[in-house]
């Protein structure tokens, strides 16, 4: 119950800012095509360009919107669901770790003595945040690239063939 309440103290945007260390355009989908797709060898760049219909996206918001459209098409795929769950879990854990660092660190200033023990305790809180934040960012990027890889490797949708009309019949 307490963790649920603590987790609700931070918005999804705040957690994304903590995980990706960016104030603006913190969501990983904002860099889906311009950065992450180019670094992932599983993604067919030419096919991906066909899917989104344009060569480059003008803004991070447009990039995220294009990625999200692709995500909605494959959101039920087990590999996407798994990496999405891992990202959300670690994103929330990173938010909690930041709250722990601030809250428990502040309380520790008044309750833990000697200063050496206080420093070790605060360093461990900081290390927890750094490790979890990095893991969450890794899973966030993996979430984005898994969606792109699935979409870029999917067979092209076929258009229905036109039926030939035999002469003399209509």
PyMOL commands that place a pseudoatom at each C-alpha (Angstrom):
pseudoatom trace, name=CA, resn=UNK, resi=1, chain=A, elem=C, hetatm=0, pos=[0.000, 0.000, 0.000]
pseudoatom trace, name=CA, resn=UNK, resi=2, chain=A, elem=C, hetatm=0, pos=[2.750, 2.463, 0.925]
pseudoatom trace, name=CA, resn=UNK, resi=3, chain=A, elem=C, hetatm=0, pos=[4.695, 1.683, -2.250]
pseudoatom trace, name=CA, resn=UNK, resi=4, chain=A, elem=C, hetatm=0, pos=[1.567, 2.224, -4.348]
pseudoatom trace, name=CA, resn=UNK, resi=5, chain=A, elem=C, hetatm=0, pos=[1.056, 5.618, -2.745]
pseudoatom trace, name=CA, resn=UNK, resi=6, chain=A, elem=C, hetatm=0, pos=[4.735, 6.539, -3.112]
pseudoatom trace, name=CA, resn=UNK, resi=7, chain=A, elem=C, hetatm=0, pos=[4.708, 5.414, -6.745]
pseudoatom trace, name=CA, resn=UNK, resi=8, chain=A, elem=C, hetatm=0, pos=[1.711, 7.664, -7.371]
pseudoatom trace, name=CA, resn=UNK, resi=9, chain=A, elem=C, hetatm=0, pos=[3.590, 10.724, -6.130]
pseudoatom trace, name=CA, resn=UNK, resi=10, chain=A, elem=C, hetatm=0, pos=[5.501, 10.963, -9.399]
pseudoatom trace, name=CA, resn=UNK, resi=11, chain=A, elem=C, hetatm=0, pos=[3.816, 11.320, -12.781]
pseudoatom trace, name=CA, resn=UNK, resi=12, chain=A, elem=C, hetatm=0, pos=[4.758, 9.148, -15.738]
pseudoatom trace, name=CA, resn=UNK, resi=13, chain=A, elem=C, hetatm=0, pos=[6.462, 12.187, -17.319]
pseudoatom trace, name=CA, resn=UNK, resi=14, chain=A, elem=C, hetatm=0, pos=[8.541, 12.791, -14.191]
pseudoatom trace, name=CA, resn=UNK, resi=15, chain=A, elem=C, hetatm=0, pos=[9.609, 9.153, -14.104]
pseudoatom trace, name=CA, resn=UNK, resi=16, chain=A, elem=C, hetatm=0, pos=[10.573, 9.327, -17.790]
pseudoatom trace, name=CA, resn=UNK, resi=17, chain=A, elem=C, hetatm=0, pos=[12.641, 12.442, -17.062]
pseudoatom trace, name=CA, resn=UNK, resi=18, chain=A, elem=C, hetatm=0, pos=[14.431, 10.622, -14.247]
pseudoatom trace, name=CA, resn=UNK, resi=19, chain=A, elem=C, hetatm=0, pos=[15.079, 7.538, -16.368]
pseudoatom trace, name=CA, resn=UNK, resi=20, chain=A, elem=C, hetatm=0, pos=[16.264, 9.255, -19.540]
pseudoatom trace, name=CA, resn=UNK, resi=21, chain=A, elem=C, hetatm=0, pos=[17.829, 12.289, -17.823]
pseudoatom trace, name=CA, resn=UNK, resi=22, chain=A, elem=C, hetatm=0, pos=[16.065, 14.720, -20.136]
pseudoatom trace, name=CA, resn=UNK, resi=23, chain=A, elem=C, hetatm=0, pos=[13.675, 17.483, -19.203]
pseudoatom trace, name=CA, resn=UNK, resi=24, chain=A, elem=C, hetatm=0, pos=[12.101, 17.885, -22.655]
pseudoatom trace, name=CA, resn=UNK, resi=25, chain=A, elem=C, hetatm=0, pos=[11.133, 15.012, -24.936]
pseudoatom trace, name=CA, resn=UNK, resi=26, chain=A, elem=C, hetatm=0, pos=[11.958, 12.420, -22.291]
pseudoatom trace, name=CA, resn=UNK, resi=27, chain=A, elem=C, hetatm=0, pos=[9.936, 9.534, -23.750]
pseudoatom trace, name=CA, resn=UNK, resi=28, chain=A, elem=C, hetatm=0, pos=[12.065, 7.005, -25.645]
pseudoatom trace, name=CA, resn=UNK, resi=29, chain=A, elem=C, hetatm=0, pos=[9.695, 7.165, -28.627]
pseudoatom trace, name=CA, resn=UNK, resi=30, chain=A, elem=C, hetatm=0, pos=[10.885, 10.748, -29.210]
pseudoatom trace, name=CA, resn=UNK, resi=31, chain=A, elem=C, hetatm=0, pos=[14.164, 9.300, -30.486]
pseudoatom trace, name=CA, resn=UNK, resi=32, chain=A, elem=C, hetatm=0, pos=[12.799, 6.072, -31.987]
pseudoatom trace, name=CA, resn=UNK, resi=33, chain=A, elem=C, hetatm=0, pos=[13.771, 6.742, -35.597]
pseudoatom trace, name=CA, resn=UNK, resi=34, chain=A, elem=C, hetatm=0, pos=[16.474, 9.401, -35.317]
pseudoatom trace, name=CA, resn=UNK, resi=35, chain=A, elem=C, hetatm=0, pos=[18.619, 7.512, -32.838]
pseudoatom trace, name=CA, resn=UNK, resi=36, chain=A, elem=C, hetatm=0, pos=[17.523, 4.059, -31.694]
pseudoatom trace, name=CA, resn=UNK, resi=37, chain=A, elem=C, hetatm=0, pos=[16.409, 2.541, -35.015]
pseudoatom trace, name=CA, resn=UNK, resi=38, chain=A, elem=C, hetatm=0, pos=[19.717, 3.480, -36.594]
pseudoatom trace, name=CA, resn=UNK, resi=39, chain=A, elem=C, hetatm=0, pos=[21.687, 1.678, -33.874]
pseudoatom trace, name=CA, resn=UNK, resi=40, chain=A, elem=C, hetatm=0, pos=[19.741, -1.597, -33.914]
pseudoatom trace, name=CA, resn=UNK, resi=41, chain=A, elem=C, hetatm=0, pos=[20.903, -4.173, -36.486]
pseudoatom trace, name=CA, resn=UNK, resi=42, chain=A, elem=C, hetatm=0, pos=[17.527, -5.977, -36.332]
pseudoatom trace, name=CA, resn=UNK, resi=43, chain=A, elem=C, hetatm=0, pos=[15.753, -3.044, -37.980]
pseudoatom trace, name=CA, resn=UNK, resi=44, chain=A, elem=C, hetatm=0, pos=[15.443, -2.763, -41.761]
pseudoatom trace, name=CA, resn=UNK, resi=45, chain=A, elem=C, hetatm=0, pos=[15.798, 0.997, -42.258]
pseudoatom trace, name=CA, resn=UNK, resi=46, chain=A, elem=C, hetatm=0, pos=[14.368, 1.025, -45.786]
pseudoatom trace, name=CA, resn=UNK, resi=47, chain=A, elem=C, hetatm=0, pos=[11.281, -0.950, -44.756]
pseudoatom trace, name=CA, resn=UNK, resi=48, chain=A, elem=C, hetatm=0, pos=[10.821, 1.276, -41.724]
pseudoatom trace, name=CA, resn=UNK, resi=49, chain=A, elem=C, hetatm=0, pos=[10.963, 4.404, -43.905]
pseudoatom trace, name=CA, resn=UNK, resi=50, chain=A, elem=C, hetatm=0, pos=[8.225, 2.885, -46.087]
pseudoatom trace, name=CA, resn=UNK, resi=51, chain=A, elem=C, hetatm=0, pos=[6.080, 2.157, -43.042]
pseudoatom trace, name=CA, resn=UNK, resi=52, chain=A, elem=C, hetatm=0, pos=[6.171, 5.668, -41.663]
pseudoatom trace, name=CA, resn=UNK, resi=53, chain=A, elem=C, hetatm=0, pos=[5.899, 7.230, -45.111]
pseudoatom trace, name=CA, resn=UNK, resi=54, chain=A, elem=C, hetatm=0, pos=[8.512, 9.926, -44.724]
pseudoatom trace, name=CA, resn=UNK, resi=55, chain=A, elem=C, hetatm=0, pos=[12.283, 10.020, -44.645]
pseudoatom trace, name=CA, resn=UNK, resi=56, chain=A, elem=C, hetatm=0, pos=[12.674, 12.084, -41.494]
pseudoatom trace, name=CA, resn=UNK, resi=57, chain=A, elem=C, hetatm=0, pos=[10.331, 13.287, -38.832]
pseudoatom trace, name=CA, resn=UNK, resi=58, chain=A, elem=C, hetatm=0, pos=[10.443, 17.021, -38.146]
pseudoatom trace, name=CA, resn=UNK, resi=59, chain=A, elem=C, hetatm=0, pos=[9.971, 17.000, -34.366]
pseudoatom trace, name=CA, resn=UNK, resi=60, chain=A, elem=C, hetatm=0, pos=[10.423, 14.603, -31.466]
pseudoatom trace, name=CA, resn=UNK, resi=61, chain=A, elem=C, hetatm=0, pos=[6.656, 14.741, -30.907]
pseudoatom trace, name=CA, resn=UNK, resi=62, chain=A, elem=C, hetatm=0, pos=[6.029, 13.584, -34.494]
pseudoatom trace, name=CA, resn=UNK, resi=63, chain=A, elem=C, hetatm=0, pos=[8.598, 10.851, -34.032]
pseudoatom trace, name=CA, resn=UNK, resi=64, chain=A, elem=C, hetatm=0, pos=[6.885, 9.646, -30.866]
pseudoatom trace, name=CA, resn=UNK, resi=65, chain=A, elem=C, hetatm=0, pos=[3.456, 9.764, -32.526]
pseudoatom trace, name=CA, resn=UNK, resi=66, chain=A, elem=C, hetatm=0, pos=[4.694, 7.715, -35.486]
pseudoatom trace, name=CA, resn=UNK, resi=67, chain=A, elem=C, hetatm=0, pos=[6.312, 5.185, -33.149]
pseudoatom trace, name=CA, resn=UNK, resi=68, chain=A, elem=C, hetatm=0, pos=[3.152, 4.953, -31.051]
pseudoatom trace, name=CA, resn=UNK, resi=69, chain=A, elem=C, hetatm=0, pos=[1.059, 4.155, -34.149]
pseudoatom trace, name=CA, resn=UNK, resi=70, chain=A, elem=C, hetatm=0, pos=[3.411, 1.272, -34.899]
pseudoatom trace, name=CA, resn=UNK, resi=71, chain=A, elem=C, hetatm=0, pos=[3.305, 0.150, -31.265]
pseudoatom trace, name=CA, resn=UNK, resi=72, chain=A, elem=C, hetatm=0, pos=[-0.500, -0.039, -31.252]
pseudoatom trace, name=CA, resn=UNK, resi=73, chain=A, elem=C, hetatm=0, pos=[-0.315, -2.464, -34.174]
pseudoatom trace, name=CA, resn=UNK, resi=74, chain=A, elem=C, hetatm=0, pos=[1.943, -4.918, -32.292]
pseudoatom trace, name=CA, resn=UNK, resi=75, chain=A, elem=C, hetatm=0, pos=[1.104, -4.192, -28.646]
pseudoatom trace, name=CA, resn=UNK, resi=76, chain=A, elem=C, hetatm=0, pos=[-0.313, -7.677, -28.115]
pseudoatom trace, name=CA, resn=UNK, resi=77, chain=A, elem=C, hetatm=0, pos=[2.834, -9.456, -29.311]
pseudoatom trace, name=CA, resn=UNK, resi=78, chain=A, elem=C, hetatm=0, pos=[4.364, -11.381, -26.367]
pseudoatom trace, name=CA, resn=UNK, resi=79, chain=A, elem=C, hetatm=0, pos=[7.851, -9.968, -26.909]
pseudoatom trace, name=CA, resn=UNK, resi=80, chain=A, elem=C, hetatm=0, pos=[6.493, -6.410, -26.861]
pseudoatom trace, name=CA, resn=UNK, resi=81, chain=A, elem=C, hetatm=0, pos=[4.354, -7.080, -23.800]
pseudoatom trace, name=CA, resn=UNK, resi=82, chain=A, elem=C, hetatm=0, pos=[7.296, -8.557, -21.891]
pseudoatom trace, name=CA, resn=UNK, resi=83, chain=A, elem=C, hetatm=0, pos=[9.747, -5.729, -22.583]
pseudoatom trace, name=CA, resn=UNK, resi=84, chain=A, elem=C, hetatm=0, pos=[7.006, -3.165, -21.927]
pseudoatom trace, name=CA, resn=UNK, resi=85, chain=A, elem=C, hetatm=0, pos=[6.312, -4.711, -18.492]
pseudoatom trace, name=CA, resn=UNK, resi=86, chain=A, elem=C, hetatm=0, pos=[10.026, -4.723, -17.669]
pseudoatom trace, name=CA, resn=UNK, resi=87, chain=A, elem=C, hetatm=0, pos=[10.370, -1.086, -18.702]
pseudoatom trace, name=CA, resn=UNK, resi=88, chain=A, elem=C, hetatm=0, pos=[7.371, 0.025, -16.641]
pseudoatom trace, name=CA, resn=UNK, resi=89, chain=A, elem=C, hetatm=0, pos=[8.538, -1.927, -13.590]
pseudoatom trace, name=CA, resn=UNK, resi=90, chain=A, elem=C, hetatm=0, pos=[12.025, -0.456, -13.688]
pseudoatom trace, name=CA, resn=UNK, resi=91, chain=A, elem=C, hetatm=0, pos=[10.753, 3.030, -14.545]
pseudoatom trace, name=CA, resn=UNK, resi=92, chain=A, elem=C, hetatm=0, pos=[8.577, 2.925, -11.441]
pseudoatom trace, name=CA, resn=UNK, resi=93, chain=A, elem=C, hetatm=0, pos=[11.429, 1.487, -9.379]
pseudoatom trace, name=CA, resn=UNK, resi=94, chain=A, elem=C, hetatm=0, pos=[13.684, 4.320, -10.567]
pseudoatom trace, name=CA, resn=UNK, resi=95, chain=A, elem=C, hetatm=0, pos=[11.068, 6.819, -9.420]
pseudoatom trace, name=CA, resn=UNK, resi=96, chain=A, elem=C, hetatm=0, pos=[10.896, 5.123, -6.029]
pseudoatom trace, name=CA, resn=UNK, resi=97, chain=A, elem=C, hetatm=0, pos=[14.693, 5.017, -5.800]
pseudoatom trace, name=CA, resn=UNK, resi=98, chain=A, elem=C, hetatm=0, pos=[14.784, 8.785, -6.412]
pseudoatom trace, name=CA, resn=UNK, resi=99, chain=A, elem=C, hetatm=0, pos=[12.208, 9.305, -3.668]
pseudoatom trace, name=CA, resn=UNK, resi=100, chain=A, elem=C, hetatm=0, pos=[14.218, 7.033, -1.355]
pseudoatom trace, name=CA, resn=UNK, resi=101, chain=A, elem=C, hetatm=0, pos=[17.367, 8.989, -2.081]
pseudoatom trace, name=CA, resn=UNK, resi=102, chain=A, elem=C, hetatm=0, pos=[15.686, 12.267, -1.173]
pseudoatom trace, name=CA, resn=UNK, resi=103, chain=A, elem=C, hetatm=0, pos=[13.466, 11.071, 1.671]
pseudoatom trace, name=CA, resn=UNK, resi=104, chain=A, elem=C, hetatm=0, pos=[15.661, 8.516, 3.372]
pseudoatom trace, name=CA, resn=UNK, resi=105, chain=A, elem=C, hetatm=0, pos=[18.756, 10.607, 2.670]
pseudoatom trace, name=CA, resn=UNK, resi=106, chain=A, elem=C, hetatm=0, pos=[17.213, 13.612, 4.437]
pseudoatom trace, name=CA, resn=UNK, resi=107, chain=A, elem=C, hetatm=0, pos=[16.132, 11.525, 7.423]
pseudoatom trace, name=CA, resn=UNK, resi=108, chain=A, elem=C, hetatm=0, pos=[19.559, 9.906, 7.561]
pseudoatom trace, name=CA, resn=UNK, resi=109, chain=A, elem=C, hetatm=0, pos=[21.215, 13.322, 7.916]
pseudoatom trace, name=CA, resn=UNK, resi=110, chain=A, elem=C, hetatm=0, pos=[19.588, 13.622, 11.347]
pseudoatom trace, name=CA, resn=UNK, resi=111, chain=A, elem=C, hetatm=0, pos=[19.643, 10.005, 12.485]
pseudoatom trace, name=CA, resn=UNK, resi=112, chain=A, elem=C, hetatm=0, pos=[22.790, 8.282, 11.248]
pseudoatom trace, name=CA, resn=UNK, resi=113, chain=A, elem=C, hetatm=0, pos=[26.100, 8.856, 12.966]
pseudoatom trace, name=CA, resn=UNK, resi=114, chain=A, elem=C, hetatm=0, pos=[29.085, 8.839, 12.447]
pseudoatom trace, name=CA, resn=UNK, resi=115, chain=A, elem=C, hetatm=0, pos=[29.433, 10.810, 9.196]
pseudoatom trace, name=CA, resn=UNK, resi=116, chain=A, elem=C, hetatm=0, pos=[31.303, 7.930, 7.542]
pseudoatom trace, name=CA, resn=UNK, resi=117, chain=A, elem=C, hetatm=0, pos=[28.304, 5.609, 7.978]
pseudoatom trace, name=CA, resn=UNK, resi=118, chain=A, elem=C, hetatm=0, pos=[25.999, 8.374, 6.724]
pseudoatom trace, name=CA, resn=UNK, resi=119, chain=A, elem=C, hetatm=0, pos=[28.164, 8.803, 3.633]
pseudoatom trace, name=CA, resn=UNK, resi=120, chain=A, elem=C, hetatm=0, pos=[28.126, 5.059, 2.922]
pseudoatom trace, name=CA, resn=UNK, resi=121, chain=A, elem=C, hetatm=0, pos=[24.343, 4.909, 3.371]
pseudoatom trace, name=CA, resn=UNK, resi=122, chain=A, elem=C, hetatm=0, pos=[23.738, 7.867, 1.046]
pseudoatom trace, name=CA, resn=UNK, resi=123, chain=A, elem=C, hetatm=0, pos=[26.204, 6.438, -1.483]
pseudoatom trace, name=CA, resn=UNK, resi=124, chain=A, elem=C, hetatm=0, pos=[24.262, 3.164, -1.500]
pseudoatom trace, name=CA, resn=UNK, resi=125, chain=A, elem=C, hetatm=0, pos=[20.985, 5.020, -2.040]
pseudoatom trace, name=CA, resn=UNK, resi=126, chain=A, elem=C, hetatm=0, pos=[22.591, 6.915, -4.918]
pseudoatom trace, name=CA, resn=UNK, resi=127, chain=A, elem=C, hetatm=0, pos=[24.076, 3.721, -6.383]
pseudoatom trace, name=CA, resn=UNK, resi=128, chain=A, elem=C, hetatm=0, pos=[20.651, 2.072, -6.267]
pseudoatom trace, name=CA, resn=UNK, resi=129, chain=A, elem=C, hetatm=0, pos=[19.143, 4.961, -8.200]
pseudoatom trace, name=CA, resn=UNK, resi=130, chain=A, elem=C, hetatm=0, pos=[21.935, 5.021, -10.791]
pseudoatom trace, name=CA, resn=UNK, resi=131, chain=A, elem=C, hetatm=0, pos=[21.796, 1.271, -11.456]
pseudoatom trace, name=CA, resn=UNK, resi=132, chain=A, elem=C, hetatm=0, pos=[18.004, 1.094, -11.640]
pseudoatom trace, name=CA, resn=UNK, resi=133, chain=A, elem=C, hetatm=0, pos=[17.772, 4.242, -13.782]
pseudoatom trace, name=CA, resn=UNK, resi=134, chain=A, elem=C, hetatm=0, pos=[20.266, 2.804, -16.245]
pseudoatom trace, name=CA, resn=UNK, resi=135, chain=A, elem=C, hetatm=0, pos=[18.409, -0.519, -16.388]
pseudoatom trace, name=CA, resn=UNK, resi=136, chain=A, elem=C, hetatm=0, pos=[15.091, 1.249, -16.943]
pseudoatom trace, name=CA, resn=UNK, resi=137, chain=A, elem=C, hetatm=0, pos=[16.592, 3.318, -19.775]
pseudoatom trace, name=CA, resn=UNK, resi=138, chain=A, elem=C, hetatm=0, pos=[17.978, 0.160, -21.369]
pseudoatom trace, name=CA, resn=UNK, resi=139, chain=A, elem=C, hetatm=0, pos=[14.579, -1.534, -21.224]
pseudoatom trace, name=CA, resn=UNK, resi=140, chain=A, elem=C, hetatm=0, pos=[12.871, 1.605, -22.535]
pseudoatom trace, name=CA, resn=UNK, resi=141, chain=A, elem=C, hetatm=0, pos=[15.127, 1.666, -25.562]
pseudoatom trace, name=CA, resn=UNK, resi=142, chain=A, elem=C, hetatm=0, pos=[14.658, -2.077, -26.011]
pseudoatom trace, name=CA, resn=UNK, resi=143, chain=A, elem=C, hetatm=0, pos=[10.894, -1.583, -25.890]
pseudoatom trace, name=CA, resn=UNK, resi=144, chain=A, elem=C, hetatm=0, pos=[11.050, 1.010, -28.667]
pseudoatom trace, name=CA, resn=UNK, resi=145, chain=A, elem=C, hetatm=0, pos=[13.409, -1.005, -30.863]
pseudoatom trace, name=CA, resn=UNK, resi=146, chain=A, elem=C, hetatm=0, pos=[11.483, -4.253, -30.390]
pseudoatom trace, name=CA, resn=UNK, resi=147, chain=A, elem=C, hetatm=0, pos=[8.367, -2.570, -31.776]
pseudoatom trace, name=CA, resn=UNK, resi=148, chain=A, elem=C, hetatm=0, pos=[10.346, -1.171, -34.698]
pseudoatom trace, name=CA, resn=UNK, resi=149, chain=A, elem=C, hetatm=0, pos=[12.054, -4.494, -35.406]
pseudoatom trace, name=CA, resn=UNK, resi=150, chain=A, elem=C, hetatm=0, pos=[8.738, -6.358, -35.423]
pseudoatom trace, name=CA, resn=UNK, resi=151, chain=A, elem=C, hetatm=0, pos=[7.119, -3.832, -37.743]
pseudoatom trace, name=CA, resn=UNK, resi=152, chain=A, elem=C, hetatm=0, pos=[10.111, -3.606, -40.081]
pseudoatom trace, name=CA, resn=UNK, resi=153, chain=A, elem=C, hetatm=0, pos=[10.367, -7.384, -40.390]
pseudoatom trace, name=CA, resn=UNK, resi=154, chain=A, elem=C, hetatm=0, pos=[6.638, -8.043, -40.863]
pseudoatom trace, name=CA, resn=UNK, resi=155, chain=A, elem=C, hetatm=0, pos=[5.591, -9.042, -44.355]
pseudoatom trace, name=CA, resn=UNK, resi=156, chain=A, elem=C, hetatm=0, pos=[4.115, -6.216, -46.365]
pseudoatom trace, name=CA, resn=UNK, resi=157, chain=A, elem=C, hetatm=0, pos=[0.355, -6.093, -46.334]
pseudoatom trace, name=CA, resn=UNK, resi=158, chain=A, elem=C, hetatm=0, pos=[-1.042, -7.399, -49.576]
pseudoatom trace, name=CA, resn=UNK, resi=159, chain=A, elem=C, hetatm=0, pos=[-3.665, -5.519, -51.447]
pseudoatom trace, name=CA, resn=UNK, resi=160, chain=A, elem=C, hetatm=0, pos=[-6.484, -7.698, -52.790]
pseudoatom trace, name=CA, resn=UNK, resi=161, chain=A, elem=C, hetatm=0, pos=[-5.885, -8.721, -56.369]
pseudoatom trace, name=CA, resn=UNK, resi=162, chain=A, elem=C, hetatm=0, pos=[-8.357, -7.418, -58.886]
pseudoatom trace, name=CA, resn=UNK, resi=163, chain=A, elem=C, hetatm=0, pos=[-10.441, -10.133, -60.431]
pseudoatom trace, name=CA, resn=UNK, resi=164, chain=A, elem=C, hetatm=0, pos=[-10.189, -10.309, -64.156]
pseudoatom trace, name=CA, resn=UNK, resi=165, chain=A, elem=C, hetatm=0, pos=[-13.476, -9.912, -65.955]
pseudoatom trace, name=CA, resn=UNK, resi=166, chain=A, elem=C, hetatm=0, pos=[-13.974, -12.479, -68.679]
pseudoatom trace, name=CA, resn=UNK, resi=167, chain=A, elem=C, hetatm=0, pos=[-15.023, -11.065, -72.035]
pseudoatom trace, name=CA, resn=UNK, resi=168, chain=A, elem=C, hetatm=0, pos=[-18.750, -11.209, -72.591]
pseudoatom trace, name=CA, resn=UNK, resi=169, chain=A, elem=C, hetatm=0, pos=[-19.567, -11.314, -68.842]
pseudoatom trace, name=CA, resn=UNK, resi=170, chain=A, elem=C, hetatm=0, pos=[-20.175, -8.412, -66.576]
for i in range(1, 170): cmd.bond("trace and resi %d" % i, "trace and resi %d" % (i + 1))
show_as sticks, trace
zoom trace
